[in-house]
Amino acid sequence: MTRTIVILGAGIGGFPVAHYLVRHTASKSSDVRVVLVSPTDEFYWVFAIPRAVIPGQMSSDDVSFSIPDSFAQYPASKFELVLGKADRLLPELNTVVVALNDGSKRNIEYHSIIVATGADDKHKLPWKNLGTSEETRDALDQLRMSIGDAQTIVVAGAGPTGVEFVGELGSEYSKHGTKKVILVSSDKLPLDSSVLDSVRYAAKSQLEKLNVKIIANTKVTATTGTGMDQVLELTAADGKKQSLRADLLIPAHGLTYNTGFMPAEMLDKDGRVKQEKTLQALGYKNVFAMGDAGNIQDPLAFFANGHVWHLGRNFERYMETGSMPEHKINGKTLLGLTLGRDHGTGQFGNWKIWGTLIWYLKGRHMGLDRSAPYMEGTGNADGKWN
């Protein structure tokens, strides 16, 4: 009887772990195969999106890669791509109901299942995949067009995405005085308090050199008007309000976790899968979660990469014995941020990383120079597999 490993989601966690399990687990057992369920047929290079949305910098083809082409190297007996998304998980039946892209539904029975469905941007902006490849590409085109037309651009949210994005806007526009770029931050400095102050001040300083205006300790609390004529209500931490006119408001905060298909008792209050340290779902030995979908670590790409390695290296043992070791959680902060096309900053543990190193490793190509192992199925952002 075939033992099927189902992987839900083909993002930066699900995509490489599917490759790993086909190559290193299914290939060694005659009765094991992998089924990858994804609403999109393209792997989306999220690391580059803050630059890819700037008109003229990157095309949608530069950040979108064919999933069928990547997995064509494997026989049908070992791998299947199912275009659709999970509609309902029935763990007591070891079955997931998939809503296929053609409008029909399919029940897939599994031996084990990995939930790698990630999260969507709450505002339906293309910081993450938005469903099908067509939907994501359309959103990229629309955002590029809006940016091109606007003269005053306000970015709400000073987390990693917001900081990298305004850096790109600054490099392209405000540095040269062609557009006004404003970052609204809810804290006194960009990034959150878990990041070293020296890194946060470096980000602030570099953005200001790009003529990005930073409005600190403030949130966008209301908007009036539409299109290129909006008035934003800004509320400071002390309660004072002010109005700001903008051609374009772009939120860079807020996630909605893609776990609504799971039984409510398996989720925490934020909608993330409750997990053991083994990455297994609490109370379910054959249900795993990784990346943003699981609650064992913060929703950061760095942690998802670690989950890929843990599951990949240990799944063969799990399939043979039913035992999965605990994931060794690295509590050190690792952050690498581009600040425009020529600068960067970052952190490893309690050390601030030299900005030129971030530019060299990430800023020149936004990681696209390291995309080949993903597509070949031989590695992920942390390196090649053995």
C-alpha positions as CSV (number, residue, x, y, z in Angstrom):
1,M,0.0,0.0,0.0
2,T,1.4,3.4,-1.0
3,R,2.3,5.8,1.9
4,T,1.5,9.3,0.7
5,I,3.1,12.4,2.2
6,V,1.0,15.4,1.4
7,I,2.5,18.9,1.5
8,L,0.1,21.8,1.6
9,G,1.7,25.0,0.1
10,A,4.6,25.6,-2.3
11,G,6.2,28.7,-0.7
12,I,9.7,29.0,0.8
13,G,9.0,26.1,3.2
14,G,6.7,23.7,1.3
15,F,8.5,24.0,-2.1
16,P,12.0,22.9,-1.0
17,V,10.8,20.4,1.5
18,A,8.8,18.7,-1.3
19,H,12.0,18.4,-3.3
20,Y,13.9,17.1,-0.4
21,L,11.4,14.4,0.5
22,V,11.1,13.2,-3.1
23,R,14.9,13.0,-3.5
24,H,15.8,11.6,-0.1
25,T,12.8,9.8,1.3
26,A,10.4,8.7,-1.5
27,S,13.3,7.7,-3.8
28,K,14.5,5.2,-1.2
29,S,11.2,3.5,-0.5
30,S,9.1,1.8,-3.2
31,D,5.8,2.6,-1.4
32,V,6.3,6.3,-0.6
33,R,5.3,9.2,-2.8
34,V,4.9,13.0,-2.3
35,V,1.8,15.1,-3.3
36,L,2.3,18.8,-3.3
37,V,-0.9,20.9,-3.1
38,S,-0.7,24.5,-4.3
39,P,-3.1,27.0,-5.8
40,T,-0.3,28.5,-7.9
41,D,1.8,26.8,-10.5
42,E,4.7,29.3,-9.8
43,F,7.2,29.5,-7.0
44,Y,7.3,33.2,-5.9
45,W,10.6,34.7,-4.8
46,V,9.3,36.7,-1.9
47,F,12.7,38.0,-0.9
48,A,12.9,40.2,-4.0
49,I,9.4,41.7,-3.9
50,P,10.3,45.0,-2.2
51,R,12.4,45.8,-5.3
52,A,10.2,43.9,-7.9
53,V,7.2,46.2,-7.3
54,I,9.3,49.3,-8.3
55,P,8.5,50.0,-12.0
56,G,11.4,49.1,-14.3
57,Q,13.5,47.2,-11.7
58,M,12.3,43.6,-12.2
59,S,9.7,41.8,-14.2
60,S,7.2,39.3,-12.8
61,D,9.1,36.6,-14.7
62,D,12.2,37.5,-12.7
63,V,10.5,36.5,-9.4
64,S,8.2,33.7,-10.6
65,F,9.4,30.2,-11.4
66,S,7.5,27.3,-12.9
67,I,6.7,24.6,-10.3
68,P,5.8,21.9,-12.9
69,D,9.1,22.5,-14.7
70,S,11.0,22.2,-11.4
71,F,9.5,18.9,-10.5
72,A,9.4,17.4,-14.0
73,Q,12.6,15.5,-13.1
74,Y,10.7,13.1,-10.9
75,P,8.6,10.1,-12.0
76,A,4.8,10.3,-11.6
77,S,5.0,7.3,-9.2
78,K,7.0,9.5,-6.8
79,F,5.5,13.0,-7.2
80,E,2.2,14.7,-8.0
81,L,1.4,18.4,-8.2
82,V,-2.3,19.2,-7.4
83,L,-3.4,22.7,-8.3
84,G,-5.8,23.8,-5.6
85,K,-5.9,24.6,-1.9
86,A,-6.9,22.8,1.2
87,D,-10.6,23.2,1.9
88,R,-10.9,20.9,5.0
89,L,-8.6,18.8,7.0
90,L,-10.1,15.6,8.5
91,P,-7.3,14.3,10.7
92,E,-9.4,11.5,12.2
93,L,-9.7,10.1,8.6
94,N,-6.1,11.0,7.5
95,T,-7.8,12.9,4.7
96,V,-7.6,16.4,3.3
97,V,-10.3,17.9,1.1
98,V,-8.8,20.0,-1.7
99,A,-10.7,22.7,-3.6
100,L,-9.2,22.3,-7.1
101,N,-8.6,25.3,-9.3
102,D,-11.1,24.0,-11.8
103,G,-13.9,24.3,-9.3
104,S,-14.2,20.6,-8.3
105,K,-13.1,19.0,-5.0
106,R,-10.8,16.0,-4.4
107,N,-10.2,14.0,-1.2
108,I,-6.6,13.0,-0.7
109,E,-5.7,10.3,1.9
110,Y,-2.4,10.6,3.5
111,H,0.1,8.8,5.7
112,S,1.5,12.1,6.9
113,I,0.8,15.7,6.0
114,I,2.9,18.9,6.3
115,V,1.0,22.2,6.6
116,A,3.1,24.8,4.9
117,T,0.3,27.1,3.8
118,G,2.0,30.2,5.2
119,A,0.1,33.5,5.5
120,D,-1.5,36.1,3.2
121,D,-1.0,39.8,3.3
122,K,-4.1,41.2,5.2
123,H,-4.4,43.9,2.6
124,K,-4.1,41.6,-0.4
125,L,-0.9,43.2,-1.6
126,P,1.7,41.0,-3.4
127,W,4.3,40.9,-0.5
128,K,3.2,37.2,-0.6
129,N,1.5,35.0,-3.1
130,L,-2.1,35.9,-3.5
131,G,-3.5,32.6,-4.8
132,T,-3.1,31.6,-8.4
133,S,-0.1,32.9,-10.4
134,E,-2.4,35.0,-12.5
135,E,-3.8,36.8,-9.4
136,T,-0.3,37.5,-8.0
137,R,1.0,38.8,-11.4
138,D,-2.1,41.0,-11.7
139,A,-1.5,42.4,-8.2
140,L,2.2,43.1,-9.0
141,D,1.2,44.9,-12.2
142,Q,-1.4,47.0,-10.4
143,L,0.9,48.0,-7.6
144,R,3.7,49.0,-10.1
145,M,1.2,51.1,-12.0
146,S,0.0,52.8,-8.9
147,I,3.5,53.6,-7.8
148,G,4.4,55.0,-11.2
149,D,1.4,57.3,-11.2
150,A,1.7,58.6,-7.6
151,Q,3.7,61.6,-6.5
152,T,3.3,61.3,-2.7
153,I,3.6,57.7,-1.4
154,V,2.9,56.8,2.2
155,V,4.0,53.4,3.5
156,A,2.3,52.3,6.8
157,G,4.3,49.8,8.8
158,A,8.1,49.9,9.6
159,G,8.8,46.2,9.9
160,P,11.3,44.4,7.6
161,T,9.0,44.6,4.5
162,G,8.1,48.3,5.0
163,V,11.7,49.3,5.7
164,E,13.1,47.4,2.6
165,F,10.2,48.8,0.4
166,V,10.7,52.4,1.4
167,G,14.4,51.9,0.8
168,E,13.7,50.9,-2.7
169,L,11.3,53.8,-3.2
170,G,13.9,56.1,-1.8
171,S,16.6,54.8,-4.1
172,E,14.4,55.2,-7.2
173,Y,12.5,58.4,-6.3
174,S,12.9,60.5,-3.2
175,K,16.7,60.5,-3.4
176,H,16.4,62.3,-6.7
177,G,13.4,64.5,-5.6
178,T,11.0,63.0,-8.2
179,K,8.5,61.7,-5.6
180,K,7.8,62.2,-1.9
181,V,8.1,59.1,0.2
182,I,6.9,58.9,3.8
183,L,7.2,56.0,6.3
184,V,4.7,55.9,9.1
185,S,6.1,53.9,12.1
186,S,4.2,52.9,15.2
187,D,7.4,53.0,17.3
188,K,10.1,55.6,17.8
189,L,12.4,53.8,15.3
190,P,12.0,51.5,12.3
191,L,11.8,47.8,13.0
192,D,10.6,46.3,16.3
193,S,12.1,46.3,19.8
194,S,13.6,42.8,19.4
195,V,16.1,44.3,17.0
196,L,19.3,46.0,18.3
197,D,18.9,49.8,18.6
198,S,22.1,50.2,16.6
199,V,20.5,48.3,13.7
200,R,17.3,50.4,14.0
201,Y,19.3,53.7,14.1
202,A,21.3,52.5,11.0
203,A,18.0,51.9,9.2
204,K,16.7,55.3,10.2
205,S,19.8,57.1,9.2
206,Q,20.1,55.5,5.8
207,L,16.4,56.0,4.9
208,E,16.8,59.7,5.8
209,K,19.8,59.9,3.5
210,L,17.4,58.7,0.8
211,N,15.1,61.6,1.7
212,V,12.5,59.3,3.1
213,K,10.5,61.2,5.7
214,I,9.8,59.1,8.8
215,I,6.8,59.9,11.0
216,A,7.5,58.0,14.3
217,N,5.2,56.8,17.1
218,T,2.2,57.1,14.8
219,K,-0.4,55.0,13.1
220,V,-2.7,55.5,10.1
221,T,-6.1,55.3,11.8
222,A,-8.5,56.4,9.0
223,T,-8.6,57.3,5.3
224,T,-10.9,59.4,3.2
225,G,-11.0,59.7,-0.6
226,T,-10.0,57.2,-3.2
227,G,-7.5,56.8,-6.0
228,M,-4.9,59.5,-6.2
229,D,-6.7,61.9,-3.8
230,Q,-6.6,60.4,-0.3
231,V,-6.5,62.1,3.1
232,L,-5.0,60.1,5.9
233,E,-5.7,60.5,9.5
234,L,-2.6,59.9,11.6
235,T,-2.8,59.3,15.3
236,A,0.3,59.7,17.4
237,A,1.0,57.6,20.6
238,D,0.0,60.6,22.7
239,G,-3.4,60.7,21.0
240,K,-2.7,63.8,18.8
241,K,-4.1,63.6,15.3
242,Q,-3.0,65.2,12.0
243,S,-4.1,64.9,8.4
244,L,-1.8,64.0,5.5
245,R,-2.6,64.0,1.9
246,A,-1.3,61.1,-0.2
247,D,-1.6,59.9,-3.7
248,L,-1.0,56.3,-2.6
249,L,-1.1,54.5,0.8
250,I,0.6,51.2,0.9
251,P,0.2,49.1,4.0
252,A,3.2,46.9,4.9
253,H,1.9,45.1,7.9
254,G,-0.6,42.5,8.9
255,L,-0.9,38.8,8.2
256,T,-3.8,36.4,7.8
257,Y,-2.7,32.8,8.4
258,N,-3.8,30.3,5.8
259,T,-5.1,27.7,8.2
260,G,-8.9,28.2,8.1
261,F,-9.3,24.7,6.7
262,M,-8.1,23.1,9.9
263,P,-10.1,22.0,13.0
264,A,-10.4,25.0,15.3
265,E,-9.0,23.0,18.3
266,M,-5.7,22.6,16.4
267,L,-5.1,26.3,16.2
268,D,-4.0,29.0,18.6
269,K,-5.8,32.3,19.1
270,D,-3.9,33.8,16.2
271,G,-4.9,31.0,13.8
272,R,-1.5,29.3,13.8
273,V,-1.1,25.5,14.3
274,K,-0.3,24.5,17.8
275,Q,3.0,22.6,17.7
276,E,5.3,20.3,19.6
277,K,9.0,21.0,19.5
278,T,9.2,18.2,16.9
279,L,7.1,20.5,14.5
280,Q,4.2,18.0,14.9
281,A,0.8,19.4,15.6
282,L,-0.2,19.1,19.2
283,G,-1.9,15.8,19.7
284,Y,-1.4,14.6,16.1
285,K,1.7,12.5,15.3
286,N,1.3,12.5,11.5
287,V,0.4,16.2,11.1
288,F,3.3,18.6,10.8
289,A,3.4,22.4,10.4
290,M,6.2,24.6,9.3
291,G,6.9,28.3,8.5
292,D,4.3,30.9,9.2
293,A,1.5,28.3,9.6
294,G,3.0,26.9,12.8
295,N,3.3,28.7,16.1
296,I,6.6,27.3,17.4
297,Q,8.6,30.4,16.1
298,D,7.9,33.8,14.8
299,P,6.7,34.0,11.2
300,L,10.1,34.7,9.6
301,A,11.7,33.2,6.5
302,F,14.9,32.4,8.5
303,F,12.9,30.0,10.7
304,A,11.1,28.4,7.8
305,N,14.5,27.5,6.3
306,G,15.4,25.8,9.5
307,H,12.1,23.8,9.4
308,V,13.0,22.6,5.9
309,W,16.3,21.2,7.1
310,H,14.7,19.6,10.2
311,L,11.9,17.8,8.4
312,G,14.0,16.9,5.4
313,R,16.8,15.3,7.4
314,N,14.5,13.4,9.8
315,F,11.5,12.4,7.8
316,E,13.0,9.1,6.5
317,R,13.6,8.1,10.1
318,Y,10.1,9.2,11.1
319,M,8.6,7.1,8.2
320,E,10.5,4.1,9.4
321,T,10.1,4.4,13.2
322,G,7.3,6.9,13.8
323,S,9.7,9.0,15.9
324,M,10.7,12.6,15.1
325,P,13.4,14.4,17.1
326,E,12.9,17.8,18.5
327,H,13.8,20.8,16.3
328,K,16.8,22.6,17.8
329,I,15.5,26.1,18.0
330,N,18.1,28.8,17.3
331,G,16.9,31.7,19.5
332,K,19.4,34.2,17.9
333,T,18.0,37.0,15.8
334,L,19.2,36.8,12.2
335,L,18.1,39.8,10.1
336,G,19.5,41.1,6.8
337,L,17.8,44.1,5.3
338,T,18.4,46.1,2.2
339,L,18.2,49.8,2.5
340,G,17.9,50.8,-1.1
341,R,20.0,49.4,-3.9
342,D,23.3,50.4,-2.4
343,H,23.1,49.8,1.3
344,G,21.9,47.4,4.0
345,T,22.0,46.6,7.7
346,G,21.5,43.5,9.7
347,Q,21.9,41.5,13.0
348,F,23.1,38.2,14.1
349,G,22.5,37.5,17.7
350,N,23.8,40.5,19.6
351,W,26.0,41.7,16.7
352,K,25.2,44.3,14.2
353,I,26.2,43.1,10.7
354,W,28.3,45.3,8.5
355,G,26.0,47.0,6.0
356,T,28.3,46.3,3.0
357,L,28.1,42.6,3.7
358,I,24.3,42.7,3.6
359,W,24.5,44.6,0.3
360,Y,27.0,42.1,-1.1
361,L,25.1,39.0,-0.1
362,K,21.5,40.2,-0.6
363,G,21.2,43.7,-1.9
364,R,22.9,43.3,-5.3
365,H,20.4,40.6,-6.6
366,M,17.8,40.3,-3.8
367,G,18.9,36.6,-3.4
368,L,18.0,35.7,-7.0
369,D,21.6,34.6,-7.6
370,R,20.9,31.8,-5.1
371,S,17.6,30.7,-6.6
372,A,19.1,27.8,-8.7
373,P,19.2,25.3,-5.8
374,Y,15.5,25.9,-5.1
375,M,14.6,25.2,-8.7
376,E,16.9,22.2,-9.1
377,G,15.7,20.7,-5.8
378,T,19.2,20.6,-4.4
379,G,18.9,23.2,-1.6
380,N,17.3,26.3,-0.1
381,A,18.5,29.7,1.2
382,D,20.7,28.0,3.8
383,G,22.7,26.1,1.2
384,K,22.8,22.9,-0.8
385,W,21.8,19.5,0.6
386,N,24.1,16.5,0.6
